[in-house]
Amino acid sequence: MHNLDLNIEPFCVSKLKFLPLLVHWFESGTFCRNHLKSKESLRTFCSRKLSIVYKFVRSMPMLVADANWNRMLGVVREQKDIIHEKKRKLDLELQKLCEDAQRLRKDEMSLLKRVRH
């Protein structure tokens, strides 16, 4: 690659959907082979890859923020669902225990009546 600084403007049309493809391209065999043939250091190569990701993020801050908040919201919803499921199981267990306690009270009352008679 002759151009050390990749222009990302054409890729921004598809917003963040193109970013994973671009990162994959950096990690692909063809690009890596070209990199190894050049005199560019590994540190410079990694820096270029990071620079591209940074440019995408910097050019679309609201999309990145929305994506981050949506991801966090998804995590919170998953945790909420887990908590609700645990609460439902505990409520069922409590209901069963209450029914058992009520049955035991009835059994106790009937035994007391038998003992008194």
N, C-alpha and C positions, 0 to 999 in steps of 0.2 A: 504494500500500500504506500503510495507516494505521499499522500496528504496525511500529515500527522494529526490534523484536527478535522474530524468528521462533521459536516454540516447536517444538523438534525432537523432543520426546518421542514424539508420534504416529508420526513417521517412523522411529524407532529400532526399531520392531517388526520391520521388514524388514532390520535391521542395515545394513551398508554398501551393500547393493544399491540403496538409494534415493538415496545421495549423488550419483552422477552425474546422476540426474534432477533433483535439486534445483539442482545447479550449472548444468545446462542451462537450467532454468527462469530462473535469474538472468540467463543470457546470452540468453534468448529475446527475440524482438522485442517481445512484449506487455509484459513486465516492464520492458524498457529504455525503451519509449515512456512507460510510467507514470512511470518515474524521470525522464525528460526533462521531463515536464509538472510535476513537483514542483520545489521549490526546493532539493532535496538536492544537495549537491556530488558530483562524481564520486569524490572521495576517500572521502566517507562511504559512497557506494554500494559501492565496492570493499571498504571496511572491513566492511560488512555481509556481503558475500559471503564474505570470509575468516573472519568470525566464525562463520558457519554451518558452514563446513568444520571449523573448530577445535572447535565444539561437538560435531559428530559424532565426531571423533577422540577428544576428551576423554571422551565418554560411553561409548566402546567401546575402551579402550586395548588390551585383549588381542586383539581382532579386528584392529585396525590392526597390532599387533606381529606377529601370526600372518601376516597378509597380506604384510607387509614381508619376514618371514623366508622365506615360501614363494616370493616373487618372487626373493629373493636365491638361494634354493636352486635355483630354475629356471635362473638365470643360471649358477650353478656347474655344474649338470648339463650345460647346453649347452656350456660350456667344456670339461668333462671329455669329452664326446662328440667334440668337435673334436680334442682331444689324442689320444684313442684312435684316431680315424680317421687322424691324421697318423702315429701310431706304427705302425698297421697298414700304411700305405703304405711307411714306412721299413723295416719288417720284410720286406715283400715285395721291396723294392729290395735289401736286404742279402742276402736269400736268393738272388736272381738274381745278384748280384755274387759270392757264394760259389760258386754253380754255375758261373759263367763262369771263376772262378779255378781251380776243380777241373778244368774242361775244358781250360784252358790248360796246367795241370800235366801232364795226360795227353798233350796234344799235344807238349809239350816233351820228355817222356820218350820218346815214340815217335820224335821227331826225333833225339834223342841215340842211340837204339838204331840208327837207320838210318846215322848218321854213323859209329858205331863198327864197323859191319859192312861 
